[in-house]
Amino acid sequence: MALCILRLWIVPLPSSFWVDETGTLFVVRQGAHHPSLNVAPQVPASIYFWLPRAVDPVLTFLPHTAGVMETVYRLPSILAMALALFVIAQIAQRLIHPNAGWFAVFACLALRGIDYEAADARPYALGIVVVSATTLFLIRWLDHGRILDAVAFVVLAALIWRVHLLFWPFYLVLLVYALTRPTRNVLIAFAVIAVSLIPVLFEAMALSHHAAEHVMAPVPPPTELLRELKFGLLFVCAALACAFRPRALRKISPSPLALILAWWLIPPIALYAFSWATGNSVFVHRYLSFALPGAALAGTAAAAFLLPEPRWNWAAIVLGLGVFIFLGDWRIPWPPHHNSDWRAAAAAINALPNASTLSVICPSPFVEARSPAWHPEYALPGFLYAHLAAYPVQGKLLLFPFQSSPEVERWAFTLHPGRQFVIYGQAPIVEFWRGWYLKQGRTFQTLGDFGDVSAVLISSPNP
């Protein structure tokens, strides 16, 4: 496990923030009530930001070298996900088999989403540990009837929706399990949770009126739903169990099986149905992250039907080795966390000989960057250009919106950025503006390979 965590979680820590992580930095440094966040009020609406705020002062005692800030900001997610693995192991031991803990841990590590969110300065690792701990305390309470477990369950359940507004399907998961073990006290607990969530409900309803303004992609086809159900992991776990020559099928009690199936199936199906019904797609990998432990437990359960009882630890070791070998991305020595190297792109621009005098065209990477929130005189620092606050560039900044339009192109035609200037931003929109300026007879030079970020130097032909 140490080798897997080192390779999959720790090694990517110093790499550049991706665009949403620069938003985290912006919220922490500028405050959740910064006026520019009015265009995206859902961004700071999470208790997660308490964690990066807590670690931000540590940076004053550390050297200001590349990778230090990113590592410090991502450490809370590492710790949260490590705790989540511990909790999920306990859940597997209670629901599936007393020796299933290690297998469940490596089933989690076999999911790229778990490994990605572990090193991401965003709320999703915190969400995974909160939903996992909530489930564990519900199981313990229903098993033993201890009041402290009931209190912990109610408190943690009240936090789930406060971590992320799209984690609401998990309440259906908890309800399914509670219905398999009905008691009067469970109904009282759910009533208390419902009352505690009334303020969050009003906040979610207020934000829902403008949900379409924050959607970046259409509703995906049903095949994408099938992909998110992680049938591949279940197949691998079952095949691994078969390799140990099972002699008879084992059984799992109905109530634990109902919880595992609900955790695995309800979140992706609910968010897909919500996207289809509203036309506002929220079926995004990171929004589905809280369902990943359910998929890992489903894979562990698939193995439990076939795996001989004395072979649990051996099966876990084989699965862990497979994770280390096949998910380690051994093509490169230091895999990045995300395919977005904003830091290197900004450094390449600043390294140009005339960087301080160049104009730098910066299309916003956020879909909210359109009129009237966006305008050519947009004030910095502002959320729509959070990457510029994280990784500043020299020169005269010309702020462009997220997408082009005839009006924007007419405005761009009135600009005179000089004989040489840079276009800097996410690759698709940079490619559009590069082609737009090339039609005017200019030439270009790419400043490097920065993943899905581009920086190109545009020049006028010699007279």
Helices and strands as residue ranges (DSSP letters): H 2-5, I 6-10, H 19-30, G 35-39, G 47-49, H 50-55, G 56-61, H 68-95, H 101-109, H 112-118, H 124-144, H 147-163, H 170-180, H 184-196, H 198-208, G 211-214, H 222-228, H 231-242, H 254-278, G 285-291, H 292-304, G 309-311, H 312-326, H 342-350, G 355-357, E 359-363, G 383-385, H 386-390, E 396-400, H 406-413, E 420-426, H 427-438, E 443-446, E 453-459
